[in-house]
Amino acid sequence: MTDTPPGAPAKGRIDYIAEENSPRFRELKRTHRSFVFPLSVFFLVWYFVYVLLAGWAKDFMSQPVLGDMTVGLLIGLGQFATTLIITLWYVRFANTKLDPKSAAIREDLEKQEAGA
C-alpha cells in the first residue's frame, strides 16, 4: 500500500495543474501580463500610426526637418529606437521581477520531483 491519498500525485511527481492554479504562479502571470500587454498595445498603436501616416499623410511625412531628413524618416528611425528601448526595459523587468519568482517556483518543483 502507498501513503499517497487517492487522486494525489505520486511522490516525485508534479501536479502541474495544481501548480498552475497556485497563488504564486497566478501572481507571476499577472506580473508578466501587467507589463507586456500595455506595452504591446502601445507599440502596436505607435507602429500603425506610422504606417497610416506613411500611406495617407504623404505631405506631412515628406516635410524636411533637417537637410534631407524628413518627418517620415525620423518617425521610422523612432520605430527602431522604440523597439530597442522596449527590449532593454523588458529584459530589466524580467531580471528583477519575473526571474526571482520563477526561480523560486522552479526550485520548489525540483525539490518536489526529487521527493524532498
C-alpha positions in Angstrom: 0.0 0.0 0.0 1.1 3.6 -0.5 0.7 6.6 1.7 -0.5 8.7 -1.2 -4.1 9.7 -1.0 -6.3 8.8 -4.0 -6.2 11.5 -6.7 -2.9 13.0 -5.4 0.2 12.8 -7.5 2.7 10.1 -6.6 5.8 11.1 -4.6 8.3 12.6 -7.0 5.6 13.5 -9.5 4.5 17.1 -10.0 0.9 18.2 -10.3 1.3 20.9 -12.9 -2.4 21.8 -12.9 -2.3 22.5 -9.2 0.9 24.5 -9.6 -0.7 26.5 -12.4 -3.6 27.3 -10.2 -1.4 28.2 -7.2 -1.4 31.8 -6.0 2.3 32.3 -6.6 2.0 31.1 -10.2 -1.0 33.3 -10.8 1.0 36.2 -9.3 3.8 35.5 -11.8 1.4 35.5 -14.7 -0.3 38.7 -13.5 3.1 40.4 -13.1 4.1 39.4 -16.6 0.8 40.4 -18.2 0.7 43.7 -16.4 3.9 44.7 -18.1 3.6 43.0 -21.5 0.1 43.7 -22.5 0.0 47.5 -22.1 3.5 47.9 -23.7 2.4 45.7 -26.7 -0.7 47.8 -27.2 1.3 51.0 -27.0 3.8 49.7 -29.6 1.2 48.4 -32.0 -0.7 51.7 -31.9 2.6 53.6 -32.4 3.5 51.3 -35.3 0.1 51.5 -37.0 0.1 55.3 -36.7 3.4 55.3 -38.6 2.0 53.0 -41.3 -1.2 55.1 -41.6 0.8 58.3 -41.8 3.1 56.9 -44.4 0.1 55.8 -46.5 -2.3 58.7 -46.1 -0.3 61.7 -44.9 2.5 61.8 -47.5 2.8 65.6 -47.5 3.3 65.6 -43.7 5.8 62.6 -43.8 7.8 64.2 -46.6 8.3 67.5 -44.8 12.0 68.2 -44.4 13.2 68.6 -40.9 17.0 69.0 -41.2 18.6 68.8 -44.6 17.4 65.6 -46.3 15.9 64.3 -43.1 12.1 64.1 -43.3 9.4 63.6 -40.7 8.8 60.1 -42.0 12.4 59.2 -41.8 12.7 60.4 -38.2 9.5 58.5 -37.2 10.8 55.4 -38.9 14.1 55.6 -37.0 12.0 56.2 -33.9 10.4 52.8 -34.5 13.9 51.1 -34.2 14.7 53.2 -31.2 11.4 52.3 -29.5 12.0 48.6 -30.2 15.4 48.7 -28.6 14.1 50.6 -25.6 11.2 48.3 -25.0 13.5 45.3 -25.3 16.0 46.6 -22.8 13.2 47.6 -20.5 11.6 44.1 -20.7 15.0 42.4 -20.0 15.5 44.6 -16.9 11.9 43.9 -15.8 12.3 40.2 -16.3 15.6 40.1 -14.5 14.3 42.0 -11.5 10.6 40.9 -11.2 10.0 37.7 -13.1 13.1 35.7 -12.7 13.2 35.6 -8.9 9.6 34.5 -8.8 10.0 31.8 -11.5 13.3 30.6 -9.9 11.5 30.1 -6.6 8.7 28.1 -8.3 11.3 26.0 -10.3 13.3 25.3 -7.1 10.2 24.1 -5.2 9.1 21.9 -8.2 12.6 20.4 -8.5 12.6 19.6 -4.7 9.1 18.1 -5.1 10.2 16.0 -8.1 13.2 14.8 -6.1 10.9 13.6 -3.4 12.1 16.1 -0.8 
